[in-house]
Amino acid sequence: MDINVLVTLLTIAVILLSIVIIALLVIVTVVLVKLRQIMNNVDVVVRNLASASDWLSPVKVLTHVAKLFRK
């Protein structure tokens, strides 16, 4: 095999591997950004659920009903 052909094939292999590595880095970055957005949405839902469950606690509801009848 001629040395020029070998160098050309190795150059093509390096270029293809570089493209694959860059594509994988881009894909991982996109997945991490999407995961962060999902976690932010989950955080908002959990906060809303916590405030709703706090507002609907039996002690708080009965306290407010008792205050209504006292007035």
N, C-alpha and C positions, 0 to 999 in steps of 0.2 A: 504494500500500500504506500502510496506517495505521502510524504510528510505534509504537503499542502492540503490534501484531502483530510488527513487526520486533524490538522489544526482547524480546518473549516467545520468539521463535524463536532469537535470539542467546543468551538465557539457557538455553534447552534445550540448545543446542549446547555451551555452556560446561560445563554439568552433565554431559552425556554424555562430553565429552572428559576431564573430571576423573575420572569413573568409570573410563574406559578407562586413564588414566594410573595410577591407584591399582591397578587390577587387574594391569597390566603390572609394576608395582613388586612386588606380592605374588608374582606368578609368578616373577620373577627371583630374589627372595629365597628362595623355596622350592627353586628349581633349584640355587642356590648352596649351600643347606644340604644337599641331597641329594648334590651333588657333593663336598662336604666329607666326608660320611659314607663315600662310596665311596672317596675318597682315603685316609681313615683305614684302611679295610679293606684296601686295596691295600698300604699301608705295613706293616700287620701281616703280610700274606702274604709280602711281600718280606723282612721281617726273619726270619720263620720259615724261608723258603727259604735265606737267607744262613746262618743258624745250622745248618741241615741240611747244606748243601753244605760248610760248614766242618767239621762233625763227620764227614762222609763223605769227607774228602780222603784220598787214598791214603797220604800220609806219616803222617797222624795214625792211620789204621787200622793200618798196618804197625808204627808205634811201640807202639801198645797191644798188638798181637799179640806183638811181641818182648818186651815187659815181662811178658806172661803166661808165656812160655816160660822167661824168666830166673828166675822165682820158684820 
